[in-house]
Amino acid sequence: MTKDFDAVAASRRGVEMRRLRAEFKKQLRAGEHRLITVFDDAEDPRTDPVVRGLRVEWFLRSIPGFGATKTRAVLDRVGVSPTATLGGLRVRQRAALRGEVLALYRRYFPHQRGRLIVLAGPSGVGKGTVVSWITSRFPHFVVSVSATTRPRRPGEREGEHYYFVSPAEFQALIARGDLLEWAVVHGEHRYGTPRGPVEALLDEGRNVILEIDVQGAKQVKRAVKGALTIFIAPPSFEALEDRLSARGTESEPERKRRLVTAERELRRQKEFDYVVVNDSVERAGQSIVDLALASRDPQATKE
Ligand code: 5GP
């Protein structure tokens, strides 16, 4: 008796599971879930069995325009069987498939990608403070870490403030095409934006801030469709001089050199999509966030 009862209950559960799975597939196809979020969630054993039990094949085929042939090609490349489930992938398979899913975003969901926001402005204008204000309040905004040939300053950490590299290593990055842009800044050291991490963050739907110089900003504007360029201006040139002296992180010749660059950069602010005056960190930070969220380039949402 009990046995029969269990069998009935199990079969009911099976029917219910299939119904939920069908419902979830429908939602996936309708674009109601972010694919990469579903993929990442499925790794967690606490996630709904409906999600974890979804076949990888079905998961990929939920992308409109992504048919059986393309799905098979992806699965072959990453060595995953079509019957594998999202929750049952091995670590290697998961990593490889995640890369493939992210790459699909560029083609199939360009409008779900993050926004690339270029912030430039003279040394001492307070870009760093404004960027920290934004990233500490808005988790969808992250800042890219540049590579530089400049020596590390006290308190700076590798991979957090910069990737500190030798001139030869920097040259190799250029040669491999690994930099989205690069420039010699203040007539001295080379600085550049690593391409791979920026692309991956955009694919994940994050808004990526590049805090770079005016030359780099121009390169990015040319190279990346939909990039938003914002110039951060000081309330006045005097305010900039005061801030640079008060900061006291540069030697006197270095400070002079930075002021010369600043004058030149200030003249080029009209080349940017927007100018934000940093008269208060909160106001400047909020303006940048508002611009990034409001002014999505219509070109970026087409495709
Ligand atoms: P600092 O030496 O004070 O850290 O930075 C000097 C300047 O280099 C900053 O004004 C910053 O905008 C610029 N910079 C930092 N990283 C990059 C980068 O990746 N590319 C370009 N073009 N400029 C950068």
Residues whose N, C-alpha, C, O or C-beta is under 5 A from the ligand:
A	BS01	5GP	G121 S123 S146 A147 W182 A183 V185 Y191 G192 T193 E211 I212 D213 G216
